[in-house]
């Protein structure tokens, strides 16, 4: 072993190390004091030992003793934790069935996005048509947290839908303005039905989240909105961008057509209407989970057992 004989005997007869005596002592102190004063934590116990037992142990050392003994301070006040009550004001009428939308003005989504530059901070609320990807309306807040941008934007959408005979679903998150009475009173006499994402689920509104990201990317990179030095110039850039977005910008989701032209083509009958939205199946299960299950089931169904593989029933002596 490479150890000298004298070194081995010295190690064998060394006795108990000093730190073991210290550990045994602190464990005994902590256990005894905790039994008498169970309402106190490790810092109080450490101070009690230093004052009354005249032995110096650090708070951290006593904390480790608490952990080793598996004890903690006791209290008659119990923590009450309850699961969150899911009480959504409006049901989610979409979930992951966005690809089933089959006509313009069938589903409209809205969200607020903040645009921050070195000089300015503005909040913009957009209303998008999910089928054509058109920006139906947009409003800039006069101040941070203003609610009029949401309401005025909705009024513009209602005006856009005044001749629409078919129902329109307006899908938003659970923001305070979207859930307010004043906001939803505006749609009582219209063809609009409300739908809301689940709390804490931004993926329930992927169309809006994706478009907001692209819009901000292009505003800063292509339209140089960060060069604006006042609110009026920023609003002017936004106005030019929305006009460009609807009339000139090719959109991948609609076959690299422009939103306005795609809408006109549908109206002319060039784009056939598929009756898919009414057949959608609402489920909270994510799409990737359903695809994974379907692929697994397909693999099992396609598995072929060779005929020459013997089974216990077919085996003969």
N, C-alpha and C positions, 0 to 999 in steps of 0.2 A: 504493500500500500504506500510505500515511500514515507512512512512515519517511524521515527526512532522509538526504541523501547521506552526510554525515559519520557518522551513526549506523550506516548500512549497512556502510561500510568498517571502522568500528570493530568491528562484530560479525563481519565476515568475517576480520579479521586478529587476532581476540582470542586465538587459540591454544587449546590444550587446557585445559579447566577443571581446577581443582585436585582436585575430587572424582573425576575420571576417573583421575588419577595415583594417588590413594589406593586406588581400587578395583582398578586393575591391580596395584598393589603387594601388597595383601592377598590377591588371588587367587594371585599367584605364591608368596607365603609359605605359604599354606594348602596349595597343591598340592605344594610341595616337602616340607613337614614331614609331610603325610599319607603321601607316598610312603615316607618313612623310618620313620614311626611309625604305621602304619595301624590299630593296636589302640585308638587314643585318639579321643575325641570332640571336639566343637568347643570346649568349655570348656577342656579341657587344651591344645588347640592355641593358643587365645587366650592362655593364661597362658605358654606356651612362647615365643610371639612377644614378649610384653612383657618376659620375663626375658632371653632370649638374643639377640633381634634389636634390643632397645631401641626398639621402636616400639609405641605404645599403640593397640590396637584393642579395642573392647568385645566382650564375648562374643556379643552379639546381631549385631554386624557380621560376626564370623567365622561365626556360624551361617548368615547369609544367603549367605556365600561357599560354605559347604558345600552349601547348597541349589542355588546357581547352578551349581556344578561337578558336582552330582549324586553326591556322595560321602558316605559314612558310616563310622563305626568298624566294624572287622571283628573277628570272634571265631570261635574254633573251636567254641564251644558254640552249637548250632543249636536254635531253638525247635521243639518238636514239638507240633503241633496236630492233633488227631484229631477227626473228627466224632463227635458224641454217639452212644453205643450205645443204641439203643432196646430196652430189655429190660423191658417191662411185665409185672408179675406176673400180671395177669389181662387178657384181651382186652376191647376195647370192643365190647359187644354191641348198642349203640344208635346211636352216631354222631349223625346228624341225623334219625333216624326216629321222633322222639318222638310225632308225630301219629298213628302207626300203632297205638299202645297201645289195646287194645280191651276191656279188662275190669279190674275192681278187683284189686288185689294182684298184678298182672302184673309191674309194674316199681315198685320202691321206691328212692328216692334219699335220700342222706344227706350232710350237710355240717355243719361247725362254723361258727358265726358269733359274733363278739364284740360284746357290748353294753357301751358305755362311756358313763358319765354323769360329771357333775362329781365324784361321790363314789365311784363303784364301777366295777369292771371285772369282768365275768363272761363265761364262755364257755358257749354253749348249743349242743347238738347236736340237730338235728331229723331225723326220718325221715318222709318224705312219700310218699303214694300218688300216683303220676303221673296215674292215670286219674281218681280222685275228688278229688284235691288235699287229702285228709285229712292231718292230722298224726297219724301212728300212734303216735309216742312222742317225748318230748323230755326231755332231762336237762341239769341245770346242773352245771358242774364245781365241785368243792370248792376248787380252787386252779388257778392258771394252768398250762396244760400237762397237766392231769390226764387220764389215759386211761380212767378208769372211766366217764365220761359216755358215751363211744362204746360200750363193752362193755355197760353196763346198758341203754342205748337199744336195742341189738341184741337183747338178751335179751327186752325187751318186745315187739319186733317178732316174734321167733320164737314167743312165746306167742300173739300175735295170729293167726299163721299156722298154729297147731297143727292146725286142722281143714281146712286148705287142701290139696286134692288135686293142683292144677295147679302147675307150677313158677313160682317168683318170681325175678325178676332183681333183685339188689341192686347198684345203681350208685353208685359213690363216686369221689372223686379219689384220687390216689396218696399221701395222707398216711401218715405212719409208722405210725399206729395201724391205719388201714384195711388196710395191707399187712402187718401183723404176723401172726405165726403164732397167737398167743393169740386174736386177733380172729376169724380165719378158721376156727379149730378149732371154734368155736361152731356153724357152719353145716354141718359135715360130715354129720350125720345128719338134715338137714332138706331141704326142697324148694327151698332157695335156691341160685341160681347167681350167681357173682360177675362183675361187670363194672366196668371202671375207665376213667376218662377218660385221654386221653393226657397226658403230662407237659407242663405249661405251656399247657394248653388248657382254660381255664375254660368256654369255649363248648360243651364236650362235656357239660356238666351245666347247661343253661340253665334247667330247671325249678326246681332248687334255688336257683340264683343269683337268679332273678327273685322267688321267694317270700320268700327271706331279705330282699331289699330292701324288699318291701311290708310284711313283718312289722315290721321295724325302724321304718319310716316311721310305721306306725300305733301302735306301742308308744310312740313319743316324742310324736306329735302328738295322738292320741286318748286314750291311756291314761296319759299323763304319767309315764312310767316314770322320767324324770330327776328327779322329785321324791322318789324313794325315797332314804332315808338309811342303810339297812342291807340286807344280803343277804336277810334273811327277807322284808322287804316287797317287794323286787324279785321274788323267787320267787313271792310271792303274786300280784303283778300278772301275771307270766308265766302262772300257772295260770289266772287269770281270762281272759286273752287267748286261750289255747288253747281253752278251753271256748267262748268267743265265736266264734272262728275256725271251729271245726268245726260248731257248731250254729246260728249266727245270721248269719254274715258271707256276703253274696252274693258269688259268685266269677264273674268274667267268663268264664273259660275253660270253665266248665260251664253256660253259659247263665244266669248270675246266680242259680243255685241255691246252696244251702249244701252243703258237702262231705258231711255226714252224710246229708242228705235225698237227695242224688244217689246215694249208695251204696244207700240203701233202695229207691229207684226202680229201680235196676238189678236188685237182688235180686227185686223184684216182677215183673220182665219188662217194665216200662214203657219202658226204654231198650234197644233192640235191640242185640245183640252182633254186631259186624262182624268177620269174620275177616281183619284187615289186618296184624296184627303178625307172623304167620307168613310173610307174603309180603314183608316188608320187605327192601330191598336195602341192604346195608351198604357204605358208601363213605366214604373220607376227604375226598372233594371237597365243599366247602361247598355248601349248598343254593342260595345266591344265584348261584353259578357255574353250577350245573346249570340253573337257571331262565333265566339269561342265554343259555346255549348253546341251550336249547330254543326260546327266543323268536327267536334268530337263525336257527335251522334252519327254523322256521315261516315267518319272513319270506321266506326264500329259496324255500321251496316254494310260497308264495302269490304270488310274483312272476310276472306274466304278460307275456310278450313280445308286443307287438302284431303282427298278421299282416302289416301293411303295411310293417314294417321290413325292408328288404332286407339280405341277407347277401352276402359276396363270391361264394358259390357261385351265388346267384340273379341276380347282376348280368349284364346282357347288353350287348354293344357297340351 
